[in-house]
Amino acid sequence: MAGEDLSSSELAEAPRAPLSVAEFLARQDSLEIALNEATDQMRLVRWFWGEGVCLLASDRLSQAKGIASSPWVTRFYAEHLSAAPVLEHVNNLAPAAALAEAYRREPSSAVLRLLELCYSWFSESDLATRAPNGALEHWPGGVWADTVYMAGEFLLRAGKALGRPEMINEAIEQWLAHVEYLQDPVSGLCAHGTHKGERINCHWGRANAWIALAGVDLWLETGSPEVRERVLLQLGALAALQPGHGVWDVLVDSPVEVRGILETSAAAGIGAALLRAGHRLVEEEPGSDLAKTLFGAGELAVRGSVAYVDDGWLTRVSAGTVLQLIPFGYSVIRDDRPQPWGQGLALEAVAAYRETHH
């Protein structure tokens, strides 16, 4: 492409070596504690998407370890249950996913009201616009990968907690409607989003993480054959593109403008999805090549991404990123301050490792 901007890729830092298996196991407990404590130090207060990723991942880690939820998670929900949050965007549904898990363990009328409020926004609000195939738009006129995690995890978990199968079915329908627009049927990779009804073929790592995490959870919870087929196609493609150090470039197929610009939150999220999918395949098809490939890629992605945890903070995390029309737009990495979605996806990675290594 004429006018390619290579200024970021030419100055990219060399990758860190992934932790060895022995190093990871020796540091596993301290990594989990450091990530959770650093997330607590962020003093998360907004009812928004970065907070939602952290809440669900911290809850998953607590459940994998068989311990009570972190105090900061309990504190966060207590503050919002006293006064209902403003719901005006799909990103406001994200914190309700872990809240649904809390309700499943300990029902309460206050939590039920907030879960119902979130579902009413999803199903009835004029702000919850739909694409022609029914996919919930992230912004009017744009279908984004982010939505299947922010809304989909809530729908799946609230449906389970409330005994509402229609909500679970909507989670499946939304995921499939999104991949209809966003997944390349040949490569299996997913784009970040659509613009004016057309897919922009920037295969952003974190977009693939959102779709993979939500898709694997749906497959494992519902057994949907359509979701299984699509998410395994995606994960197989990601595993084939994984570099030896475990962490993909910010765009996973490495177009020249961003080649060598590594992004760790995507590797953490994709790694978690790979581990969970590979673990299930090992149970279903012991000895299968795909199971070994996905599980091995997941382990490498987790060990590769947590090599970038410094003092409890996941570094080399891309900024909160709106849909970009060219690859260079995805090259912004933020190491000047912690990014909550980075913390949440790092917690997803260590939680998935716990879940799949009994």
C-alpha positions in Angstrom: 0.0 0.0 0.0 1.4 3.4 -0.9 2.3 5.6 2.0 2.7 2.9 4.6 3.9 4.3 7.9 6.7 2.0 9.2 7.9 4.4 12.0 6.5 2.3 14.8 7.3 -1.1 13.5 10.9 -0.2 12.7 11.4 0.9 16.4 9.6 -2.0 18.0 11.2 -3.5 21.1 12.6 -7.0 20.9 10.3 -9.6 22.4 10.8 -11.0 25.9 11.4 -14.7 26.3 8.4 -16.6 27.6 8.6 -18.0 31.1 9.6 -21.6 31.1 7.1 -24.1 32.5 9.3 -24.4 35.6 9.5 -20.6 36.0 5.8 -20.2 35.6 4.9 -22.9 38.1 7.4 -21.4 40.6 5.8 -17.9 40.2 2.2 -18.9 39.7 0.9 -18.1 43.2 2.8 -14.8 43.4 1.8 -13.8 39.9 -1.9 -14.3 40.7 -1.6 -12.4 44.0 0.3 -9.5 42.4 -2.1 -9.2 39.5 -5.1 -9.1 41.8 -3.5 -6.6 44.2 -2.4 -4.3 41.4 -5.9 -4.4 40.0 -7.3 -3.5 43.4 -4.9 -0.5 43.5 -6.5 0.9 40.4 -9.6 1.7 42.6 -12.0 0.8 39.8 -15.3 2.7 40.2 -17.0 3.0 36.8 -19.7 0.7 35.7 -17.9 0.1 32.4 -16.1 -2.4 30.1 -12.6 -2.4 31.5 -14.0 -2.8 35.0 -16.2 -5.6 33.7 -13.3 -7.6 32.3 -11.4 -7.3 35.6 -14.4 -8.3 37.6 -15.2 -11.5 35.6 -11.6 -12.6 35.4 -11.0 -12.1 39.1 -14.1 -14.0 39.9 -13.0 -16.8 37.6 -9.6 -17.0 39.3 -11.2 -17.1 42.8 -13.5 -19.9 41.7 -10.6 -21.8 40.2 -8.7 -21.5 43.4 -11.7 -22.3 45.6 -11.5 -19.1 47.6 -13.9 -16.2 48.3 -14.2 -13.3 45.8 -11.6 -10.6 46.3 -12.6 -7.8 48.6 -12.3 -5.2 45.9 -14.9 -7.2 43.8 -17.4 -7.3 46.7 -16.8 -3.6 47.4 -17.3 -2.6 43.8 -20.7 -4.2 43.6 -21.8 -2.9 47.0 -21.3 0.6 45.8 -23.3 0.1 42.6 -26.2 -1.8 44.2 -27.0 1.2 46.4 -27.6 3.3 43.3 -28.3 1.8 39.9 -25.7 2.7 37.3 -26.5 4.7 34.1 -26.9 2.3 31.1 -26.3 4.0 27.8 -24.0 1.7 25.8 -23.3 -2.0 25.4 -20.1 -1.6 27.4 -22.2 -0.9 30.4 -23.3 -4.5 30.3 -19.9 -5.9 31.0 -19.8 -5.6 34.8 -23.1 -7.6 35.0 -21.4 -10.8 33.9 -19.6 -11.4 37.2 -22.6 -10.0 39.1 -24.7 -12.8 37.6 -22.1 -15.3 38.9 -22.5 -13.7 42.4 -26.2 -14.0 42.1 -26.0 -17.7 41.2 -24.0 -18.3 44.4 -26.1 -16.0 46.6 -29.4 -14.7 45.2 -30.6 -11.3 46.4 -33.4 -9.0 45.3 -31.0 -6.0 44.8 -28.8 -8.0 42.4 -31.8 -9.4 40.6 -33.1 -5.9 40.0 -29.8 -4.8 38.5 -29.5 -7.9 36.3 -33.1 -7.3 35.0 -32.3 -3.6 34.4 -29.3 -4.6 32.2 -31.4 -7.1 30.3 -34.1 -4.5 29.7 -31.5 -2.2 28.2 -30.2 -5.0 25.9 -33.7 -6.0 24.7 -35.6 -2.7 24.7 -33.4 0.4 24.7 -33.5 2.6 21.6 -29.7 2.9 22.1 -29.2 -0.8 21.5 -29.3 -0.7 17.7 -29.1 -3.8 15.5 -27.5 -4.6 12.2 -29.7 -6.2 9.5 -28.8 -9.7 10.7 -29.7 -8.9 14.3 -26.2 -8.3 15.6 -26.1 -5.7 18.4 -24.1 -2.7 17.1 -21.3 -1.3 19.1 -22.0 2.1 17.6 -24.9 2.8 15.2 -23.8 1.4 11.9 -20.9 -0.6 13.2 -20.6 -4.2 14.4 -17.5 -4.8 16.6 -16.0 -7.9 18.1 -15.9 -6.3 21.6 -19.7 -6.6 21.8 -19.8 -10.4 22.0 -17.8 -10.3 25.2 -19.3 -7.2 26.8 -22.9 -8.3 26.1 -22.5 -12.0 25.4 -20.8 -13.0 28.7 -23.6 -11.1 30.6 -26.4 -12.9 28.6 -24.8 -16.3 29.1 -24.2 -16.0 32.8 -27.4 -14.2 33.7 -29.3 -16.7 31.7 -27.8 -19.5 33.7 -28.2 -17.7 37.0 -31.8 -16.8 36.4 -32.9 -19.9 34.7 -33.7 -18.0 31.5 -32.8 -20.1 28.5 -33.9 -17.4 26.1 -31.0 -15.2 27.3 -28.6 -18.0 26.7 -30.0 -18.5 23.2 -29.6 -14.8 22.6 -26.0 -15.0 23.6 -25.5 -17.8 21.0 -27.4 -15.8 18.3 -25.4 -12.7 19.0 -22.1 -14.5 18.8 -23.0 -16.2 15.5 -24.4 -12.9 14.0 -21.2 -11.1 14.9 -18.9 -13.8 13.3 -21.1 -13.8 10.2 -19.9 -10.2 9.7 -16.4 -10.4 11.2 -14.9 -13.8 10.6 -13.0 -14.5 7.3 -14.4 -17.9 6.3 -11.1 -18.9 4.6 -8.5 -17.9 7.2 -10.7 -18.1 10.2 -9.4 -14.9 11.7 -11.7 -12.2 12.9 -11.7 -8.5 12.1 -12.3 -5.8 14.7 -15.4 -4.4 13.1 -17.5 -3.2 10.2 -17.7 0.3 8.8 -20.7 1.3 6.7 -21.7 -2.4 6.4 -18.3 -3.6 5.2 -15.7 -5.6 7.2 -12.5 -3.8 7.7 -9.9 -6.6 7.5 -7.7 -5.5 10.3 -7.3 -8.7 12.4 -6.7 -7.0 15.7 -5.4 -9.3 18.4 -7.7 -8.1 21.2 -10.8 -8.4 18.9 -9.8 -12.0 18.3 -9.5 -12.5 22.1 -13.0 -11.1 22.8 -14.6 -13.4 20.2 -12.5 -16.4 21.2 -13.2 -16.0 25.0 -16.9 -15.6 24.5 -17.1 -18.3 21.9 -15.3 -20.9 23.9 -17.5 -20.1 27.0 -20.6 -20.5 24.9 -19.4 -23.8 23.4 -18.4 -25.3 26.7 -21.7 -24.2 28.4 -24.2 -25.0 25.7 -22.5 -27.5 23.3 -23.6 -25.4 20.3 -22.1 -27.2 17.2 -22.2 -24.0 15.2 -20.2 -22.0 17.8 -17.8 -25.0 18.2 -17.1 -25.1 14.5 -16.5 -21.4 14.1 -14.4 -20.9 17.3 -12.2 -23.9 16.5 -11.6 -22.5 13.0 -10.5 -19.2 14.6 -8.3 -20.8 17.3 -6.6 -23.1 14.8 -5.7 -20.1 12.6 -4.4 -18.2 15.6 -2.3 -21.1 16.7 -0.8 -21.4 13.3 0.3 -17.7 13.4 1.7 -17.8 16.9 5.4 -16.8 17.1 7.9 -18.8 19.1 7.9 -16.4 22.0 4.1 -16.8 22.3 2.9 -13.2 21.9 1.3 -12.1 18.6 1.8 -8.8 16.9 -1.0 -6.2 17.6 -2.5 -7.4 14.3 -2.2 -11.2 14.4 -1.4 -11.6 10.7 1.5 -9.1 11.0 0.9 -6.6 8.2 4.1 -4.6 7.6 3.0 -1.4 9.3 2.7 -3.1 12.7 5.1 -6.1 12.3 7.1 -6.6 15.5 4.7 -4.4 17.6 3.7 -7.0 20.3 0.5 -6.7 22.3 0.1 -8.7 25.5 -3.5 -8.4 26.4 -4.6 -10.2 23.3 -2.1 -13.0 23.9 -3.4 -13.4 27.5 -7.0 -13.5 26.3 -6.4 -15.8 23.3 -4.2 -18.0 25.5 -7.1 -18.4 28.0 -9.5 -19.4 25.2 -6.9 -21.8 23.7 -6.4 -23.5 27.0 -10.1 -24.0 27.7 -10.8 -25.2 24.2 -7.8 -27.5 24.1 -8.7 -28.9 27.5 -12.2 -29.8 26.3 -10.9 -31.4 23.1 -8.4 -33.5 25.1 -11.4 -34.8 27.1 -13.5 -35.4 23.9 -10.8 -36.7 21.6 -7.7 -37.9 23.6 -4.6 -37.8 21.5 -6.1 -35.6 18.7 -3.6 -33.3 17.0 -5.9 -30.3 17.2 -6.3 -30.7 21.0 -2.5 -30.9 21.4 -2.0 -27.9 19.1 -4.5 -25.7 20.8 -3.5 -26.6 24.4 0.2 -26.1 23.6 -0.4 -22.8 21.9 -2.5 -21.7 25.0 0.2 -22.6 27.4 2.8 -20.7 25.4 0.6 -17.6 25.0 0.0 -17.5 28.8 3.7 -18.0 29.6 4.6 -15.5 27.0 2.1 -12.8 28.1 2.8 -13.0 31.8 6.5 -12.5 31.1 5.5 -8.9 30.6 4.0 -8.6 34.2 6.1 -6.1 36.1 5.1 -5.5 39.8 1.7 -6.9 39.2 1.0 -4.8 36.0 0.7 -6.3 32.6 2.8 -4.1 30.3 2.7 -3.6 26.5 -1.0 -3.3 26.5 -2.7 -1.4 23.6 -4.9 1.5 24.5 -8.7 1.5 24.5 -9.1 1.3 20.7 -12.0 2.3 18.5 -12.3 0.8 15.1 -9.4 1.8 12.8 -9.6 1.9 9.0 -5.9 1.1 8.4 -3.4 -1.2 10.2 -1.2 1.6 11.6 -4.1 2.8 13.7 -3.7 -0.2 16.0 -0.1 0.6 16.9 -0.7 2.6 20.0 0.7 0.7 23.1 0.3 2.3 26.5 3.0 1.7 29.1 2.6 5.1 30.7 -0.3 3.9 32.9 -2.1 0.6 33.7 -4.9 -0.4 31.4 -7.8 -2.2 33.2 -8.5 -4.5 30.2 -4.9 -5.6 30.3 -5.2 -6.5 34.0 -8.5 -8.3 33.4 -7.1 -10.4 30.5 -4.0 -11.3 32.4 -6.2 -12.5 35.2 -8.2 -14.5 32.6 -4.9 -16.1 31.5 -3.9 -17.3 35.0 -7.4 -18.3 35.8 -7.6 -20.5 32.7 -4.3 -22.1 33.6 -5.7 -22.9 37.0 -8.9 -24.3 35.5 -7.1 -26.6 33.0 -4.2 -27.8 35.1 -5.7 -29.8 37.9 
